[in-house]
Amino acid sequence: MSQSHPIALLPDVLISQIAAGEVVDRPASVVKELLENAIDAGSTEISVRIDGGGIKRICIQDNGRGIPREQLALAVTRHATSKIACLNDLESVGTLGFRGEALASIASVSQFTLSSYPAGQDHGYSISNATGQWEESPSTCAPGTTLDVLSLYFSTPARRKFLKSEQTEYFQCLDVVKRMALANPSITWIVYRDGKLHARFQAMEWTTRLFTILDSMADGASKPLEVEAGPLSLRGAIGLPSAARGKADMQYFYVNGRFVKDKLLNHAVRSAYEDVLHGDKFPSFVLFLALPPDEVDVNVHPAKTEVRFRNSRAIHQWVRQVIQSALAGSRATSELSQPLSQPLSQSMNQPSDQQSGSASWVSSSPSSFASAPSTANASTGAFEYRPSSKPVLTVQPRDGVLPFAKEGWADYLAAYKPLPTSGAASESSPAESAQPWQASVASPEQSSQHNDSQARNEPQYLGHAIAQVHGIYILAQRKDGLIVVDMHAAHERVLYEQFKKVWDDLEKVASQELLVPILVSIDPRLASEVEAGEELWSKLGFRLSLLSPQELAVRAVPSLLAGHDVSELLQKWLSDVHEYGVNQVIDRHRNEWLATLACHTAVRANRSLSITEMNALLRAMEDTERSDQCNHGRPTWRHFTLSEMDKWFLRGQ
């Protein structure tokens, strides 16, 4: 049993050490706090010295404004800051640091020296606690500010036992520098490890800084993003799905220049990739969200790594839609209109000034992330994009309702009627043609008016089919090489995107009335979502009524779910709606259903296709968003250049 003590005020040193436990959990936290102060001071060059993984020494030197001599003692006092003065300042913080705890907390668990030489002062001065008391003295430091942290956690040895190896701690510190450097390309960063120069990031354009720090996003593995909507803007770069990684180590999200690890924002990005990402892969991205300071609360976490938005659902939905739109383009449709090797129009180190007014939430500069046609050029592999005159499959829902058959997919698929096939496209077996729900790869009606020899002379990004391999792959010839297409995966994506468009035009999903309503217990906090989303629940096929704040009655369900227990499903959906919004939840489950439909409907392996059918599929891919990946995130095609094939056979060597 713990010993009881009378209530008493804690000593200032112990208070600072407790605060240090929240703010300074490892050497990298010290580096973060000191670098934020250096950036706020208007520095253009920052030097970082790390010895012994930051445990022996951390020294940060900047050429910023500096601290006047008479303010040095205040600078190392708890809750002393120049960045806020009243509650209004706290509600619209425009700096990275603002609490005034960092220096005092760090000094309480280390031997700490602060040296500063501001402009207009005869020379620099230092204040240090090396003797156990704060002592001030003249200093020969360079203009700006230098902070020297020695023997971190010497006064709290128990904390040291929880640190990792010196190498691990050093690379944690280096990661902090990289995060800061990505957001501040106009600053030169110099990093020394145990006295030796380890990294230098010269002031440069943001895209050059991006490729210098994150080389895995170079060489066409990412695309730029720059969208503004009233007071909001989202800029940066997103990795292509084909370049996704096995771990989430290349994900950087900044809010008003501050690096954050926010669950809401990460969920928005992840859900935007759901349609194109395979399995447990993680996308790479560097994104900068700018919004009015009074719309975001940065004072919700001791280390300032989390934020809270005034309108979190709207931010989630907007970020998700912007990234989805950026990912909708496909290499199969055209080359990128703006390679990421080109600098973005604005610097990424500060939020841009926005004009006042309500947000339309529509990109004012879609060309910055959407693909556009390019001129034919055999040397670059860019060919003119000509969308097909008609989609490869026309879908016609019955009576404006999308049917889900309880017995299976047959009635569902019967609603979709492929266009009449032409020529060789109708050579499928009688068994196939006898089933109206069996989707086929049919060419547009006009395709029968052009023979294959004429078609081969027309520039097409995915080339022209020449053969089918093992009933699985389509080989297509392009001016600069060979295209290999997984026909099932490609057709699956084409159908899936068409089904989504049909869904968006429907009034509602077919539902089945229940003779006995299902009673579902819910969290009282979720009760408002039942009535608020009544229209969208109806479109999804549900009819819900609230009996009490803790219970709702399900009176109709989508035909697909008839006979299934929907209690757990609804509880999860309502929880997601409460956190992320109705549209996101409905889109996700709509996509799950339609992806399954497209997978069951697409042409299967060993299905023999004619040249006309194969070309029709290629043209449909060129006219379909996200056609680089199937519904499960697997690639649908690959391009092998002539130079690659020449190397295989040592031609010209």
Secondary structure as GFF3:
##gff-version 3
##sequence-region A 1 653
A	DSSP	alpha_helix	12	23	.	.	.	ID=ss1
A	DSSP	alpha_helix	27	40	.	.	.	ID=ss2
A	DSSP	beta_strand	45	51	.	.	.	ID=ss3
A	DSSP	three_ten_helix	52	54	.	.	.	ID=ss4
A	DSSP	beta_strand	57	62	.	.	.	ID=ss5
A	DSSP	three_ten_helix	69	71	.	.	.	ID=ss6
A	DSSP	alpha_helix	72	75	.	.	.	ID=ss7
A	DSSP	alpha_helix	87	91	.	.	.	ID=ss8
A	DSSP	alpha_helix	102	107	.	.	.	ID=ss9
A	DSSP	beta_strand	111	117	.	.	.	ID=ss10
A	DSSP	beta_strand	124	128	.	.	.	ID=ss11
A	DSSP	beta_strand	135	139	.	.	.	ID=ss12
A	DSSP	beta_strand	144	150	.	.	.	ID=ss13
A	DSSP	alpha_helix	157	160	.	.	.	ID=ss14
A	DSSP	alpha_helix	166	183	.	.	.	ID=ss15
A	DSSP	beta_strand	188	193	.	.	.	ID=ss16
A	DSSP	beta_strand	196	201	.	.	.	ID=ss17
A	DSSP	alpha_helix	206	213	.	.	.	ID=ss18
A	DSSP	three_ten_helix	215	217	.	.	.	ID=ss19
A	DSSP	beta_strand	222	229	.	.	.	ID=ss20
A	DSSP	beta_strand	232	239	.	.	.	ID=ss21
A	DSSP	three_ten_helix	241	243	.	.	.	ID=ss22
A	DSSP	beta_strand	251	255	.	.	.	ID=ss23
A	DSSP	beta_strand	258	260	.	.	.	ID=ss24
A	DSSP	alpha_helix	263	273	.	.	.	ID=ss25
A	DSSP	beta_strand	285	290	.	.	.	ID=ss26
A	DSSP	three_ten_helix	293	295	.	.	.	ID=ss27
A	DSSP	beta_strand	296	297	.	.	.	ID=ss28
A	DSSP	beta_strand	308	309	.	.	.	ID=ss29
A	DSSP	alpha_helix	312	328	.	.	.	ID=ss30
A	DSSP	three_ten_helix	366	368	.	.	.	ID=ss31
A	DSSP	beta_strand	401	402	.	.	.	ID=ss32
A	DSSP	alpha_helix	410	414	.	.	.	ID=ss33
A	DSSP	three_ten_helix	423	426	.	.	.	ID=ss34
A	DSSP	alpha_helix	430	433	.	.	.	ID=ss35
A	DSSP	three_ten_helix	445	449	.	.	.	ID=ss36
A	DSSP	alpha_helix	452	456	.	.	.	ID=ss37
A	DSSP	beta_strand	464	469	.	.	.	ID=ss38
A	DSSP	beta_strand	473	478	.	.	.	ID=ss39
A	DSSP	beta_strand	481	486	.	.	.	ID=ss40
A	DSSP	alpha_helix	487	505	.	.	.	ID=ss41
A	DSSP	beta_strand	508	509	.	.	.	ID=ss42
A	DSSP	beta_strand	511	521	.	.	.	ID=ss43
A	DSSP	three_ten_helix	524	526	.	.	.	ID=ss44
A	DSSP	alpha_helix	527	532	.	.	.	ID=ss45
A	DSSP	alpha_helix	534	540	.	.	.	ID=ss46
A	DSSP	beta_strand	543	548	.	.	.	ID=ss47
A	DSSP	beta_strand	551	558	.	.	.	ID=ss48
A	DSSP	three_ten_helix	559	561	.	.	.	ID=ss49
A	DSSP	alpha_helix	567	580	.	.	.	ID=ss50
A	DSSP	alpha_helix	582	601	.	.	.	ID=ss51
A	DSSP	alpha_helix	611	622	.	.	.	ID=ss52
A	DSSP	beta_strand	637	641	.	.	.	ID=ss53
A	DSSP	alpha_helix	642	648	.	.	.	ID=ss54
###
